[in-house]
Amino acid sequence: MAKHLSDQLLQNERNVIRKKLGGGLIRLEVWGHISKAGRIVTRYNLAYINLSINQTDSGRVLGYDNAHGFHHRHYMGKIEAVAFVSFELTSKIFTSEWIQIASSLNAKGTSS
């Protein structure tokens, strides 16, 4: 995606996941701008990172971003293009998936 002149970092979070919930961390980076219509997201990077699960792709177990000019999903070192409807929907899908992955780890007794 092309960078808009008024783009700014809208969200920059790093949240550690407790070991009993699977461990790792969630990294959220969102760029864009605020218009009269609301928040306009132009670039994003959503990642669930857990080196005890995945040692490739800098430990990224799951991620969604639109770097390199297309929307795509990272999962365990593999990348696939995804259809994009909205950032809000992508964020909801990401959240649902990482919670499911972490829950399955918790059920198996795996933690970092």
N, C-alpha and C positions, 0 to 999 in steps of 0.2 A: 504494500500500500504506500502511496506517495505521502510524504509528510506534509501536513498542512502548516502554513506559516504560524498559526496561533496554537499549534499543538503544545500541550504541556503534560507533564506526568500527573495523572489524575488519581492514581492509586498505586501504592508501592508498599506491599505488605510481605512479611515473612513470619509465618506462624508455625511454631514447633508443635508437632503432634505428640501427645503423651505416649509413652511406651506401651501402656496397657491398651491403647487404641490402635496400635500398629507401628508407631514411631515414624520418624521422618519429618518432613516439613512441607508446608504449602507455600509457594511463591506466587504472588500476584503482582503483575506489572501492567498498568493500563495507561495509554496515552490518548490524548484527544483534546477536545475543547468544549467549552460550554457556550451554547447558543440560546436564543430565545425559546427554541423547541426543546431544550434540555441538554443533557450530556451526549456528545457525539464522540464515539470511540473510533479511533483510526488505527491504532496498533494495540496489540495485547499479547501477553505471555502468561499463561496459567500453568503451573507445574506442581506435581506431587513428586517430591524427591525423597528417595529412601535407598541409601547405598547398601543396606542389608538385603534388599530385594533385587536391585539392578545395579551392576557396576559399569554398565555402558551408558552413553549419553549423559555423562556427568551425574549419574544416579537418578535421572528422571525416569520414574516408573510410568507416569502418565502426564501428558501435557497437551495443551491446545495453544496455537499461536497463528499469526498471519505474517510471519517473517518471510522473506524471499518471494513476496508477491502473491502468495496463495494461502488459503486457510487450510491448516492441517493438524493432524493428531499424532502425538508421539505415544507409543506404548512399548515399553521394554526394549528400546533401541530401534524400533521400526517406525517409519513415518508413512502416513497415508493421507491423501487429500480428503477433505470433508466438505459437505455442502454447508454453506453459511446462510443462516436466516437472520440472526441478530446476535450481538454480543451477549445480551441478556440470556438468550436460549443456550448459547455455547457455555456460558458461565454455569447455568443450571445443570447442564449435561456433565460438565467437568466435576462439579461438586458431587453429584450423584455417583459418578464413577469412582472418584477417589475414596468416597465413604464406603462404597461397596468393596473396593480392594482392601482398605484398611480393616473393615469388619471381617473379611475372610481371613486376614492374617491373625486377627485377634481370636477368631474361632479355632485357628490351628495352633495358637500359642506362640506365634512368631512375633518378635519385636526387635527394635534396634536400640 
